[in-house]
Amino acid sequence: MTAPTTARLEELVGDYELDPAHSRLGFTARHAMVTRVRGQFREFEGRGHLDVDPAKTWAEVRINSASIDTANDQRDEHLRGPDFLDSEHYPEIVFKSRQVERPAEDVFRVTGDLTIRSTTRPITMGLHLTGAATDPFGNQRVGFEGCTTVNRKDWGLRWNLALEAGGLLVSECVNLEVDISAIKVS
């Protein structure tokens, strides 16, 4: 495998598919106002196009909402249920980019529509191009990482409990985190 490099963008232009085995779509939310709970989705797929012209760059990601995993079965079942994701009725979370900007050589600002429980709201996430490499099987890979903060209530995820000492059991603000490995397909 060649060493990761921040290759020139011209060399990376093309169509890509996410590699779920080497990517993470995760989140953190504050619990009981004292700690953060971390989670991720185990099943997702995505594709996109990378171009020197940011206006020609795009991405689309589809997530199986029932694949949520916070390493706690009871909490995961609650998150899959009607108080949160309602995976039975809304099996998919979808992100589709609408605009990509490139404020720096290895930084992208991606704005798009995030749909959860049939509610679509815009989000913007900064992505850092972490590198490019050819893997031992001859696949050209690129890596990106990024995060953004959203208010879950904007998607109708309103369940909560008041704490006796004040505050809420689950924070309204949730950090969305991505660490992506994508394989060039053309």
C-alpha positions as CSV (number, residue, x, y, z in Angstrom):
1,M,0.0,0.0,0.0
2,T,1.3,3.4,-0.8
3,A,1.7,5.9,2.0
4,P,-1.2,8.3,2.5
5,T,-0.7,11.6,0.8
6,T,-2.6,14.8,0.4
7,A,-2.6,14.4,-3.4
8,R,-3.4,17.2,-5.7
9,L,-7.2,17.4,-6.2
10,E,-6.7,17.1,-10.0
11,E,-5.4,13.5,-9.4
12,L,-8.5,12.6,-7.4
13,V,-11.3,13.7,-9.7
14,G,-13.9,11.0,-10.2
15,D,-16.8,9.0,-8.8
16,Y,-16.5,7.3,-5.4
17,E,-18.4,4.9,-3.2
18,L,-18.2,4.8,0.6
19,D,-16.4,1.9,2.1
20,P,-18.6,1.1,5.2
21,A,-16.0,-1.3,6.6
22,H,-13.5,1.5,6.9
23,S,-15.8,4.5,7.6
24,R,-17.7,5.7,10.6
25,L,-20.9,7.8,10.7
26,G,-21.3,8.7,14.3
27,F,-22.7,11.1,16.8
28,T,-22.3,12.3,20.4
29,A,-25.0,13.7,22.7
30,R,-24.8,14.8,26.3
31,H,-26.6,12.5,28.8
32,A,-27.8,13.8,32.2
33,M,-25.8,17.0,31.6
34,V,-22.6,15.2,32.9
35,T,-21.3,13.0,30.2
36,R,-21.4,12.3,26.4
37,V,-22.9,9.2,24.9
38,R,-21.3,8.1,21.7
39,G,-22.9,6.1,18.9
40,Q,-22.7,5.2,15.3
41,F,-24.6,3.6,12.5
42,R,-23.5,0.2,11.4
43,E,-25.2,0.0,8.0
44,F,-25.0,2.7,5.4
45,E,-24.0,3.4,1.8
46,G,-22.9,6.4,-0.1
47,R,-21.6,7.7,-3.3
48,G,-20.3,11.0,-4.7
49,H,-18.2,12.8,-7.2
50,L,-15.1,14.8,-6.4
51,D,-14.1,17.5,-8.8
52,V,-11.6,20.4,-9.0
53,D,-14.7,22.6,-9.5
54,P,-16.6,22.5,-6.2
55,A,-19.9,23.2,-8.0
56,K,-19.4,19.7,-9.7
57,T,-18.7,17.9,-6.4
58,W,-21.6,16.1,-4.7
59,A,-22.4,13.4,-2.2
60,E,-25.4,11.2,-1.2
61,V,-25.5,9.0,1.9
62,R,-28.3,6.6,2.9
63,I,-28.3,5.2,6.5
64,N,-30.3,2.3,7.9
65,S,-31.8,4.0,11.0
66,A,-32.3,0.6,12.8
67,S,-28.5,0.1,12.6
68,I,-27.9,2.6,15.4
69,D,-25.4,1.4,18.0
70,T,-24.5,3.1,21.3
71,A,-23.1,-0.1,22.9
72,N,-26.2,-0.4,25.1
73,D,-29.1,-2.6,23.9
74,Q,-31.8,-0.9,26.0
75,R,-30.8,2.6,24.8
76,D,-30.5,1.4,21.2
77,E,-34.1,0.0,21.3
78,H,-35.4,3.3,22.7
79,L,-33.5,5.2,20.0
80,R,-35.0,2.9,17.3
81,G,-38.5,3.4,18.7
82,P,-41.2,6.1,18.2
83,D,-39.6,8.5,20.7
84,F,-36.6,9.0,18.5
85,L,-35.9,7.5,15.0
86,D,-39.1,5.3,14.7
87,S,-37.1,2.9,12.5
88,E,-40.2,0.8,11.8
89,H,-41.9,3.7,10.0
90,Y,-38.8,5.6,8.9
91,P,-36.1,3.0,8.0
92,E,-33.8,5.4,6.2
93,I,-31.9,8.6,7.1
94,V,-30.7,10.4,3.9
95,F,-28.2,13.1,3.2
96,K,-28.0,14.8,-0.2
97,S,-25.5,17.6,-0.9
98,R,-26.7,20.8,-2.6
99,Q,-23.6,22.9,-2.5
100,V,-19.9,22.3,-2.0
101,E,-17.4,25.0,-1.4
102,R,-13.6,24.7,-1.0
103,P,-12.3,27.4,1.3
104,A,-8.9,25.8,1.5
105,E,-6.9,23.3,-0.5
106,D,-7.8,20.3,1.7
107,V,-11.1,21.7,3.3
108,F,-14.6,21.4,1.9
109,R,-17.8,23.0,3.2
110,V,-20.7,20.7,2.2
111,T,-24.2,22.0,2.5
112,G,-27.1,19.6,1.9
113,D,-30.4,18.2,3.0
114,L,-30.6,15.8,5.9
115,T,-33.9,13.8,6.1
116,I,-34.8,12.1,9.3
117,R,-38.4,10.8,10.0
118,S,-39.6,12.4,6.7
119,T,-38.4,15.9,7.9
120,T,-35.8,17.5,5.7
121,R,-33.6,20.3,7.0
122,P,-30.4,21.8,5.7
123,I,-27.1,21.2,7.4
124,T,-23.5,22.3,6.7
125,M,-20.5,20.2,7.6
126,G,-16.8,21.1,7.2
127,L,-14.8,18.2,5.8
128,H,-11.1,17.8,5.9
129,L,-9.4,15.8,3.1
130,T,-7.2,13.5,5.2
131,G,-5.3,11.8,2.4
132,A,-5.3,9.6,-0.6
133,A,-3.7,6.2,-1.2
134,T,-3.8,3.1,-3.3
135,D,-4.6,0.1,-1.2
136,P,-3.0,-3.4,-1.6
137,F,-5.9,-4.4,-4.0
138,G,-5.2,-1.5,-6.4
139,N,-8.2,0.6,-5.2
140,Q,-7.7,4.4,-5.1
141,R,-9.0,5.7,-1.8
142,V,-9.6,9.1,-0.4
143,G,-10.3,10.0,3.2
144,F,-12.4,12.7,4.8
145,E,-13.3,13.6,8.4
146,G,-15.6,16.2,9.7
147,C,-18.3,17.2,12.2
148,T,-21.2,19.5,12.7
149,T,-23.7,20.2,15.4
150,V,-27.5,20.0,14.9
151,N,-30.5,20.5,17.1
152,R,-32.4,17.1,17.1
153,K,-35.7,18.9,17.7
154,D,-35.5,20.3,14.2
155,W,-36.2,16.8,13.0
156,G,-39.0,16.2,15.5
157,L,-36.8,14.2,17.9
158,R,-38.3,15.9,21.0
159,W,-38.4,13.2,23.7
160,N,-36.8,14.1,27.0
161,L,-37.0,14.0,30.7
162,A,-36.4,16.9,33.1
163,L,-33.8,16.2,35.8
164,E,-34.5,16.9,39.4
165,A,-31.5,19.2,39.8
166,G,-32.4,21.0,36.6
167,G,-31.6,20.4,33.0
168,L,-32.6,17.6,30.7
169,L,-31.7,13.9,30.4
170,V,-30.7,14.2,26.7
171,S,-29.1,17.3,25.1
172,E,-31.0,18.9,22.3
173,C,-27.7,19.5,20.5
174,V,-26.1,16.5,18.8
175,N,-22.7,16.4,17.2
176,L,-22.6,14.5,13.9
177,E,-19.2,13.0,13.1
178,V,-17.9,11.4,10.0
179,D,-14.7,9.6,9.2
180,I,-14.9,8.4,5.6
181,S,-12.9,6.1,3.4
182,A,-14.2,6.2,-0.2
183,I,-13.1,4.1,-3.1
184,K,-12.8,5.5,-6.6
185,V,-15.1,3.7,-9.1
186,S,-14.5,5.7,-12.2
